[in-house]
Amino acid sequence: MDFELPSHLNDVRDSVRRLIAAEIEPVMAEREHRGEFPRDLVRKMGEAGLFGAAFPESVGGSALGFLAVAVIAEEISRFRPEFGYCMNMQAMTCPFTILNWGSEAQIRRFVPDLIAGRKIGMFALSETGGGSDAAGSMKTRAERKGDRYVLNGSKMWITFADACDAGVLFAKTDPSAGHRGVTAFIVEPKSGKGFTANPIPMKSLSSILRSNAVFLEDFEVPVENRLGQEGEGFKVAMNALDYGRLTVAARLVGLAQACLDASTGYATERVVGGHALGRYQMIQHLIADMSVNVEAARLMTQRMAWLMDQGEPATRAAARAKYLASQAARHAAQAVAEIHGGYALADEYKVQYFTAYINMLNVGEGAANVQRILIAEDALGYKNANRHRVRRHDAKAAE
Ligand SMILES: Cc1cc2nc3c(=O)[nH]c(=O)nc-3n(C[C@H](O)[C@H](O)[C@H](O)COP(=O)(O)OP(=O)(O)OC[C@H]3O[C@@H](n4cnc5c(N)ncnc54)[C@H](O)[C@@H]3O)c2cc1C
């Protein structure tokens, strides 16, 4: 057992930090003002290899593995959480799902461009009926007509849909078959008529890297863009969420770390009643708890990544890591606000900015209660969390 990060991953982490400081930090205020999706910045990140760590070199990845993904996602979120979305849309839930379930032709056509940031991805599962029961409440319909499927319905909260070139979308090909009637598709929103993405106004989050309500009206998808078989979509989605949970857990760790950084910085500088806040015992309690929680969540997340690197099933580890990381981050959000007092509300201190992303990630990729249900049912022996069969790139797992 070795708890040290391999030294090359420390280098990877430093390179992420440098790229954000040099290319993103100086321009973001102006970009938010301009209001356009920052395609060039996503591309810079892709070209720097930030999205391809878990992908084989044959598709343009660096084959560094999932531990590298966790390190990169944590570091991006620690400094610019709005770009953390890219670790799902450009790295895990979108292109890795295509790598896992796609034909060789689909992989060649979509994966290299997505992980290089040349194409913008998305992962369109949730609908208004309740994201926690995505398959059960799914109303979006795909009807086969000759060599095409015709899609009608709507999706909710779909991140990057307004900029997307190629993403994964789920629809029911057989509405009478429950979750067995769901099919996955690779959709290219700009390829034809009938795909509309309306950004959802959310003042506390970025206005350019954003989520959307999506409407599909007779939107056509060629049969060759079906991902997997008809009726296999639920398995595709659940498998994709395991990968998504790795980056979401790591992103929450990065945000919790950002809250801890801000808290220690502020508590050592701010003098109240003749002493730095950090000298007061009640403030120290908050800092101590944050520090322990962040480290525990990081270890759990990195262990999940390690399991994935061994090719072992990691659904149980994913649920635990995501749940613990979201608890750690929520505690950190509360503590950083308490330590900053009234200044927590001033934009200058970024407390609200980090808190908004923590709240968002607390629900994303399965809300906290959904993780708790999974963890408890596994512990009680009702449902083995690792029961799902997994695909090609989880080489050692049972097929
Ligand atoms: C900013 C943002 C970006 C997003 N991006 C995407 C995206 O790109 N693609 C995508 O597909 N989705 C995306 N989502 C959707 C996200 O995955 C859902 O919000 C999430 O799955 C929860 O669904 P819901 O919001 O409908 O909550 P609901 O399902 O309505 O749940 C509400 C609350 O009830 C709890 N709950 C639900 N069921 C139970 C139960 N059985 N027992 C106890 N408690 C329960 C949940 O834990 C939650 O706290 C995004 C969401 C946000 C906010």
The ligand as an SDF file (V2000), in Angstrom:
LIG
                    3D

 53 58  0  0  0  0  0  0  0  0999 V2000
  -26.0200   23.1330  -12.8360 C   0  0  0  0  0  0  0  0  0  0  0  0
  -26.4680   21.7500  -13.1580 C   0  0  0  0  0  0  0  0  0  0  0  0
  -25.8930   21.0780  -14.2290 C   0  0  0  0  0  0  0  0  0  0  0  0
  -26.3470   19.7940  -14.5850 C   0  0  0  0  0  0  0  0  0  0  0  0
  -25.8220   19.1790  -15.7050 N   0  0  0  0  0  0  0  0  0  0  0  0
  -26.4120   18.0250  -16.1550 C   0  0  0  0  0  0  0  0  0  0  0  0
  -26.0030   17.4390  -17.3980 C   0  0  0  0  0  0  0  0  0  0  0  0
  -25.0870   17.9320  -18.0730 O   0  0  0  0  0  0  0  0  0  0  0  0
  -26.6380   16.3290  -17.8280 N   0  0  0  0  0  0  0  0  0  0  0  0
  -27.6600   15.7450  -17.1280 C   0  0  0  0  0  0  0  0  0  0  0  0
  -28.1920   14.7410  -17.5940 O   0  0  0  0  0  0  0  0  0  0  0  0
  -28.0680   16.2750  -15.9480 N   0  0  0  0  0  0  0  0  0  0  0  0
  -27.4660   17.3870  -15.4480 C   0  0  0  0  0  0  0  0  0  0  0  0
  -27.8760   17.9340  -14.2540 N   0  0  0  0  0  0  0  0  0  0  0  0
  -29.0120   17.3390  -13.5600 C   0  0  0  0  0  0  0  0  0  0  0  0
  -28.6310   16.6160  -12.2880 C   0  0  0  0  0  0  0  0  0  0  0  0
  -28.0190   15.3920  -12.5900 O   0  0  0  0  0  0  0  0  0  0  0  0
  -29.9330   16.4730  -11.4910 C   0  0  0  0  0  0  0  0  0  0  0  0
  -30.2240   17.7590  -10.9630 O   0  0  0  0  0  0  0  0  0  0  0  0
  -29.8160   15.4420  -10.4020 C   0  0  0  0  0  0  0  0  0  0  0  0
  -29.7810   14.1440  -10.9430 O   0  0  0  0  0  0  0  0  0  0  0  0
  -31.0040   15.5210   -9.4270 C   0  0  0  0  0  0  0  0  0  0  0  0
  -32.2070   15.5550  -10.1170 O   0  0  0  0  0  0  0  0  0  0  0  0
  -33.3020   16.6960   -9.7900 P   0  0  0  0  0  0  0  0  0  0  0  0
  -32.6110   17.9970   -9.7400 O   0  0  0  0  0  0  0  0  0  0  0  0
  -34.4230   16.5130  -10.7400 O   0  0  0  0  0  0  0  0  0  0  0  0
  -33.7430   16.3490   -8.3060 O   0  0  0  0  0  0  0  0  0  0  0  0
  -34.8860   15.3090   -7.8460 P   0  0  0  0  0  0  0  0  0  0  0  0
  -34.6910   14.0080   -8.5150 O   0  0  0  0  0  0  0  0  0  0  0  0
  -36.2070   15.9870   -7.9790 O   0  0  0  0  0  0  0  0  0  0  0  0
  -34.5270   15.1830   -6.3040 O   0  0  0  0  0  0  0  0  0  0  0  0
  -34.7200   16.2750   -5.3880 C   0  0  0  0  0  0  0  0  0  0  0  0
  -34.1850   15.8820   -4.0180 C   0  0  0  0  0  0  0  0  0  0  0  0
  -34.8870   14.7160   -3.5470 O   0  0  0  0  0  0  0  0  0  0  0  0
  -33.9400   13.7010   -3.1900 C   0  0  0  0  0  0  0  0  0  0  0  0
  -34.4670   12.3800   -3.5790 N   0  0  0  0  0  0  0  0  0  0  0  0
  -34.7840   11.9330   -4.8180 C   0  0  0  0  0  0  0  0  0  0  0  0
  -35.1970   10.6580   -4.7770 N   0  0  0  0  0  0  0  0  0  0  0  0
  -35.1740   10.2810   -3.4520 C   0  0  0  0  0  0  0  0  0  0  0  0
  -35.4820    9.0840   -2.7500 C   0  0  0  0  0  0  0  0  0  0  0  0
  -35.8930    7.9690   -3.3910 N   0  0  0  0  0  0  0  0  0  0  0  0
  -35.3170    9.0750   -1.3910 N   0  0  0  0  0  0  0  0  0  0  0  0
  -34.8800   10.1710   -0.7200 C   0  0  0  0  0  0  0  0  0  0  0  0
  -34.5560   11.3440   -1.3440 N   0  0  0  0  0  0  0  0  0  0  0  0
  -34.7040   11.3930   -2.6920 C   0  0  0  0  0  0  0  0  0  0  0  0
  -32.6560   13.9880   -3.9590 C   0  0  0  0  0  0  0  0  0  0  0  0
  -31.5190   13.5360   -3.2300 O   0  0  0  0  0  0  0  0  0  0  0  0
  -32.6880   15.5100   -4.0380 C   0  0  0  0  0  0  0  0  0  0  0  0
  -32.0590   16.0470   -2.8770 O   0  0  0  0  0  0  0  0  0  0  0  0
  -27.3740   19.1760  -13.8210 C   0  0  0  0  0  0  0  0  0  0  0  0
  -27.9070   19.8480  -12.7060 C   0  0  0  0  0  0  0  0  0  0  0  0
  -27.4740   21.0990  -12.3720 C   0  0  0  0  0  0  0  0  0  0  0  0
  -28.1130   21.7970  -11.2000 C   0  0  0  0  0  0  0  0  0  0  0  0
  1  2  1  0
  2  3  1  0
  2 52  2  0
  3  4  2  0
  4  5  1  0
  4 50  1  0
  5  6  2  0
  6  7  1  0
  6 13  1  0
  7  8  2  0
  7  9  1  0
  9 10  1  0
 10 11  2  0
 10 12  1  0
 12 13  2  0
 13 14  1  0
 14 15  1  0
 14 50  1  0
 15 16  1  0
 16 17  1  0
 16 18  1  0
 18 19  1  0
 18 20  1  0
 20 21  1  0
 20 22  1  0
 22 23  1  0
 23 24  1  0
 24 25  2  0
 24 26  1  0
 24 27  1  0
 27 28  1  0
 28 29  2  0
 28 30  1  0
 28 31  1  0
 31 32  1  0
 32 33  1  0
 33 34  1  0
 33 48  1  0
 34 35  1  0
 35 36  1  0
 35 46  1  0
 36 37  1  0
 36 45  1  0
 37 38  2  0
 38 39  1  0
 39 40  1  0
 39 45  2  0
 40 41  1  0
 40 42  2  0
 42 43  1  0
 43 44  2  0
 44 45  1  0
 46 47  1  0
 46 48  1  0
 48 49  1  0
 50 51  2  0
 51 52  1  0
 52 53  1  0
M  END
$$$$
